[in-house]
Amino acid sequence: MMNKKLYRNTENKMIAGVCSGVGEYLNIDPTIVRLIWALIALSGAGLLAYLIAALIIPEKPSNIIDV
């Protein structure tokens, strides 16, 4: 069983790497995650959620290799 962890992806980031990390975790294109997050941000709660996620989700360590 694979032990997946959520990290901010700093190699494929636009702002803080949150959407890229979520996309990698869910195995979907980060652009789709960015579009969904932008739509949520228009409601007002998305921007605050992004800032909190950027502070809480750790950066991906450089010694972890993608498979």
C-alpha positions in Angstrom: 0.0 0.0 0.0 1.3 3.4 -1.0 1.6 6.1 1.7 0.8 9.3 -0.2 1.4 12.7 1.4 0.4 16.2 0.4 3.2 18.6 -0.4 3.5 21.9 -2.1 5.2 21.3 -5.4 7.8 24.1 -5.8 9.0 22.9 -9.2 5.7 23.4 -11.0 4.4 26.4 -9.0 2.6 29.6 -10.1 2.4 31.2 -6.7 3.2 28.9 -3.8 2.8 25.5 -5.3 -0.4 24.6 -3.5 -2.5 23.8 -6.6 0.4 21.9 -8.2 0.8 19.8 -5.0 -3.0 19.1 -4.8 -3.0 18.1 -8.5 -0.1 15.8 -8.0 -1.7 14.3 -4.9 -5.0 13.7 -6.7 -3.4 12.6 -10.0 -5.0 15.3 -12.0 -3.6 18.2 -14.1 -2.6 21.2 -11.9 -4.3 23.5 -14.4 -7.7 22.0 -13.6 -7.0 22.5 -9.9 -6.0 26.1 -10.5 -9.2 26.8 -12.5 -11.4 25.3 -9.8 -9.5 27.2 -7.1 -9.9 30.5 -9.1 -13.7 29.9 -9.3 -13.8 29.3 -5.5 -11.7 32.4 -4.9 -14.3 34.5 -6.7 -16.7 33.6 -3.9 -14.3 35.1 -1.4 -13.4 32.1 0.6 -10.9 30.7 -1.9 -8.2 33.4 -1.4 -8.2 32.9 2.4 -8.1 29.1 2.0 -5.2 29.3 -0.4 -3.2 31.5 2.0 -3.9 29.1 4.8 -3.0 26.1 2.6 0.3 27.8 1.6 1.2 28.2 5.3 0.1 24.7 6.4 1.1 22.4 3.6 4.9 21.7 3.7 7.2 22.0 0.7 8.1 18.8 -1.1 11.5 17.6 0.1 14.1 17.4 -2.6 14.9 13.8 -1.7 11.4 12.5 -2.7 11.4 11.1 -6.2 8.2 11.0 -8.3 7.3 7.6 -9.7 
